[in-house]
């Protein structure tokens, strides 16, 4: 018999695309989708013969998921329902409950199901936090200096803790945790993509953070590889950072989008972020504000050497594909880039746009040459 895969979070774009990808893969007999609401878009039907798909509308916070796992004899579970935003509710408490309590119920159901052999959990590099004294690059073994104090990142930290407990109780289950950088692509619908859609990008005065992205096509490929048996010479169990190679400064992202920036003092932009959340104009959470202040970069050596996957898109390429699908900004990107580069050349190399540090650490500030 082939694989029977249960996928949570199928009403979101990534989950829906992953279901379509699974159904095309050889060796998959059945895909079962679970979410609290029906998919917002019609289910994509692959052109070629594909594995059957069944959708179950249920709340992961309820024990009904155990019945679904037993009824369909599920052997592989891919948990994509841990998200920064909720479906049908913007209440932060409801989102946290869905992330954490939903994961606990799912893990409890998996623990009682002897047929479950593989578990894949979508997490985030946000578990490392964003702070002024962070290391330049986080590896999977790096302990954050300051754990996330709230929001989606804290949910992910708690979820990973429960997953580690499950792995100890069920050592016969292959467990994979994938820490994704910000996922972008032509149809990205994340809080960060909402920020980049603003006509003018508010930024924190004096900061130009380093950012990483992963293309949604690479995210799908990594998820599919994690759900399958490992290829020869690779190991697809454990915890892996997933990001495209390279980094972009926030100022570079703005130029590629043709969006002017509005540098503000941190208290002012914090007030604006709170107002934006209250008016539901954009989900500008405190953790996102910290990311856009201090940035975050992770090491992906384990993804390439151990997991055996090298992303097709680098960080600049992934963001370029995302930017190409956005509406034209107030300024043509090529003109804005040319003007900025020319001004940097006239002012001298120390004013070049790519020379800003990730955060204003006094020890990293360039020293003035002695006269």
Secondary structure, DSSP 4 states (H G I P E B T S, - for coil): --EEEEEE-TTSHHHHHHHHHHHHSTTEEEEEEEESS--SSPPP--SS---EEEEEE--TTSTHHHHHHHHHT--EEEE----SS-SS---HHHHHHHHHHHHHHHHHHHHH-TT--EEEEEEEGGGG---TT--SSB-TTPPPSS---SHHHHHHHHHHHHHHHHHHH-TTSEEEEEEE-EEESTT--SHHHHHHTSSEEEEETT---EE-EEEHHHHHHHHHHHHSPPPTT----EEEEE--SS-EEHHHHHHHHT-EEEEE-HHHHHHHHHHHHHHTS----HHHHHHHHH---B--HHHHHTS----SS-HHHHHHHHHHTSPP-SS-HHHHHHHHHHHHHHH-GGG-GGG--SS--GGGSPPPPP-
